[in-house]
Amino acid sequence: MRRWSFRILVFVVIVLALAAGAVQLVLWSDWPRQLVITQIEQATGLRVRMKQFTTGWSGHSTLSQVVLSLPTDEDVGGLMSAYALRVDHASLITIMLSGDVGLRSVECPELSLTLKQDATGQWNWQRAMDLIAAHSEDGSKPGPLPSVNIKKASVAVTDAEGRSRTYDQITFNADSLPPTAWRIKLTAGEQLTLEGSVNPVGKMHHELTLTANNIDSLLKPFVDTAAIAPASAELHLIGDVSEDSYTARIDTRQLSIGEYEAAGTLSMTLADSVTFSPIALNITTGDDRLGVIKLTDGRIAVIGSTLHATALEASARDTTARITGTWNLLESRGKLSADWLGKFAAQKVDHHGSLTADLRKLAADRWHLETAIHSRGTLESGQWEADADVTVEGDPAGALTWSIKLPRGRFTSIGAEPITLDRITAAGHADVSQRQWDATASIDDFAIPGDSRLIDIKLTAAGNADAIEIDRLALTREDAAFTAHGVYTFADKTPLNLQATVTYEHAIDDPSRPDVPPWAATARWTGAIGGSFSDEAIITADGSLAIDDIIVNQQTIDPVTVKSSARWEDGALSLSTETFEMLGGTCTASGAFNPQTMTTQLKLAIDKISLSAVSTVVNPELNLEGLASAQLQVHLPRGVVDRIRAEGTWEVENFQRDKLTFDRMTGRLSTRGRVLSLDPIVLLKDTGRAEGRVMFNLQDGNTLRAELKPQQWPLDAKALGLAMAVDGSVAFDVDITEQVITGDINLQSDLAVEAGGTLGRIAVVGKIDEQAIQFTEIHGTLGGGEIDGEATVDLADISKSTGLITLKSFAPTALSGWKPALSKISGKLDATIQCAAAADPRAPEPLRLDVNWTPVDQAVVVERLHFGAGSMVAYIGPRRTIIDQSTIALAEGEVKVWASFSPHVDQWYNHLRLSLHDLNTNVLAEALRTEPGEPVPGKLSGHFNAIGPVGDWQALVGRGELTLADSNFVNTDILGGIMRLIGSRPTEPVGYGNVQARLERGMIVIDRFKYANRSTEILLDGVIEDITQGMASPVKLNALASVRPFKGIPILGTGEIDRMIRGIESNLSSVRVDGTLAKPDVHSATFAETASTIKKLLTDQRKQQQNN
């Protein structure tokens, strides 16, 4: 038994030895290599090449010079090549007994991968993975994963355009993470690290972290990285693989591309396409004005060779945009559309818009972009709407041609006409490689609302990396132009340097501005504009403004030259001028404007400006005289009326306008809340003073209140020989829009003679009520009497004014200090003056004035001429005053007066008609005599008309006729002297007569004076040479006197006058009267001296005979 047991053992040993030898012989053969190649090709669908495969009993295998490639790939390099692969697995006995390879590790000292893109845009590894997926078997039992260690790897990448690059210094290490996962780490030098866990079982769940530096260098030469350098990233990816898709969540911890940084989360889906969807991705730009861009919705999909962006929602600050578009990677062509909505609460701006863009590649280095933009929105001040078309063509890295057109633009301010910009164009060239460009731009027929004058704007410029050359910038209008040229040099401390000129010419009678008074001027500003547009922008403009050929209201104004300096710094504009001469004085101005706060600061200094020159500019009819000075400061916040602040002082010297004059006026200007105050205002004239204030409501720009308190303020009454000094107060409110004035008046004034002495005092109390002044109290003294009354003056229609003034116990002689002639008037009188609208529609003028007077106790006596009660009715209108009914009791008869007064140029003209009724000639004679005399009985009646300028006796002309009745003039100096000369002394008052006379050149020309008393007759003619001298007026009279009636003298015919004169000399006396009215010289004269009078006598007699 033992012998058989030994024999069996020996047999087994021999069999095992034979088997081991056989296995070893197999291992030494090429069959294992072929078996491995076959199994790999069947498992992956790829083609495998392997030079040598060695393995041992202990579980160590080595694969040498392994190459994997696509079945159709003729490239020797294939997809992957490895010089050697060292594999640790279970021993051969274990494999034979259990069938489990027990793979424990794979080590590759050196590995090469090749990535190639074909003309369709597909990569070779995409096809490889598709083959592997098609040949893989499902349902295999997972087991522990082997560790993988690739010590050195390189990846060669070649795209469809032939660009290629090899990435080396790549290492990969995967440690088994039981039960079925790897912990991996991949590095590419110091630029890229990928590490995390991967579970290839099931959905192949994985969590990976990618850290990359200098990504821009990794993308060369496939991407122009100039715009994205430097770039770095730290991403965390959590993903799963299902049967037909791959999904992942990417947490972007840090991503920097150029000036852009991103952080946040997005999702990725890989199926038939690759789709990225932002969940909450924040992108920070290098521009603080743009802020953070937030991507919160939408998706970006890679479908085949096309990128699709759908409803991608992005927001930055207060603007949200929704973007949709496509990009074909193979054709290098795409389209984009976007809509945006922006609301900027701080600036009160709403902005809406849309954009469409079409970008296509025309050639290898030539692209074409067309963009259409529509923008609309609202501001606090208005709204806008505009379209723009942009075209760019050329090499993005080289020469480009571009153009911009604005076919439609419109801006409408609140409450204003819209501004239309329909003809804006711009075009130019750019060379990106040389960093050079040129551009031209124009705006044609730009119109400012309300102004028909069109403006053209032209710009020609060029530039490079060092500077911008502005060949010409021009704004032209039919009457104005702005031109500039210069350079902007980036490296200079003050890079901007422009020479600019502004011209303006205004012609008289501009038809487009009928509201402006006729004026003309030529203005020219020349200067330099310089500065910098950096973060701390500083812009300066220094120059000189010359205004020549100034004509205002047909008056020539002296030229004005102003040197000015403007500066933009710290976001604000400041302006100042040197002292310049203007309107006879000097001015200095300075100011500042802050656009952030929209506030303006102004300072103005004026010294001794001529008001005469100012009135010439404003309105020559003002006719102002004086010198004005002022120091003013104003703070103007935009749209905030109650925050306007102004303060300053002003002064006017030697002011005069017509009869309004004062020596000096000073005041202070200030604002408080919404009220502009001139407080105080002080006026000085001679020894008088007036103080007051004016307040203006800036909120409504309509309400004004003024107060004035005069103290012995002198009124100009020198023309009347009076001196008046006013005390009291005036206060009134003005509604400028409605032109309504309301207020109170309380004024008093002494009436004094300029040379000294008081005549009386007048005081008025009243109210200004809209369009009328109501004097509720008018009282005072005048000529020892009292004045009382009330009146209403209608300012809109003076004919509707009313009033009643009473004068009691007025003694004219008390005013003799004013008019010495009044000393000859004795007595007192009461009078009433009443005015009201004329009730009779046939009245010659609308305002009626009734005056009645009555002597007090006795008649008023003027030069012993007694005046009784009288009345007058007058009508007053805008162009004339008519005394229609006036009756005066005089010399026991009455005088009726009708008169009309009207202004012509600078003088009043009158038309006067007097009617005399039964005046007692004895009373008149007594008044004219200097000493008592004999009675001169008689009745005087008649009429007289005169016309001419008031007070000018030389230009006054008139004609009249008087009749005498029941008279006896034997006791008069002239007629009585003639009677005494011829020896006639009538005793009874039965005389009668007729006088025809004319008034001209200050003389009374007596054409015919015939007087008869019984048998005595007198015929007289001649002149009273100067009636302004009264009784001292010289007289030159010729008279014929006879004690036989003239009718008894025979007259044979007019042809025998000379013979008849010689025949009647024995019946007539010729008389001559010289001297004055007070002292006439009556003496005999020859008939030759009175020949003309005799001819008048004979002519009259002849006419009487013919009439009979």
Secondary structure, DSSP 8 states (H G I E B T S, - for coil): -HHHHHHHHHHHHHHHHHHHHHHHHHHHSSHHHHHHHHHHHHHHS-EEEEEEEEE-TTSEEEEEEEEEE-TT---SS-SEEEEEEEEE---HHHHHHH------EEEES-EEEEEEB-TTS-BHHHHHHHHHHHH--S--------EEEEEEEEEEEE-TTS-EEEEEEEEEEEEEETTTEEEEEEEETTTEEEEEEE--STTT-EEEEEEEE-HHHHHTTTS-GGGT-SEEEEEEEEEEE-SS-EEEEEEEEEEEETTEEEEEEEEEEESSEEEEEEEEEEEE-S-TTT-EEEEEEEEEEEETTEEEEEEEEEEETTEEEEEEEEEETTTTEEEEEEEEEEEETTTTEEEEEEEEEEEEEEETTEEEEEEEEEEEEE-SSEEEEEEEEEEEEE-TTSEEEEEEEEEEEEEEETTS-EEE---EEEEEEEETTTTEEEEEEEEEEEE-TT---EEEEEEEEEE-SSEEEEEEEEEEETTEEEEEEEEEETTSSS-EEEEEEEEEEE-SS-TT-TTS-SEEEEEEEEEEEEEE-STT-EEEEEEEEEEEEEEETTEEE--EEEEEEEEEETTEEEEEE--EEETTEEEEEEEEEETTTTEEEEEEEEEEEEHHHHHHHH-GGG-EEEEEEEEEEEEEETT-GGG-EEEEEEEEEEEEETTEEEEEEEEEEEEETTEEEEEEEEEEETTEEEEEEEEEETTTS-EEEEEEEEESEEE--GGGTEEEEEEEEEEEEEETTTTEEEEEEEEEEEEEETTS-EEEEEEEEEEEEETEEEEEEEEEEETTEEEEEEEEEESS-GGG-EEEEEEEEE-GGGGTTT-GGGGGEEEEEEEEEEEEE--STT-SSSEEEEEEEEEEEEEEEETTEEEEEEEEEEEE-SS-EEEEEEEEEETTEEEEEEEEEEEETTEEEEEEEEEEEEEEHHHHHHHH-SS-------EEEEEEEEEEETT-TTT-EEEEEEEEEEE--TTSSSHHHHHHHHT----SS-EEEEEEEEEETTEEEEEEEEEEETTEEEEEEEEE--GGGGGG-BEEEEEEEESS-GGGS----GGGHHHHHHHHTTT-EEEEEEEBSSSEEEEE--TTTTHHHHHHHHHHHHHHHHH-
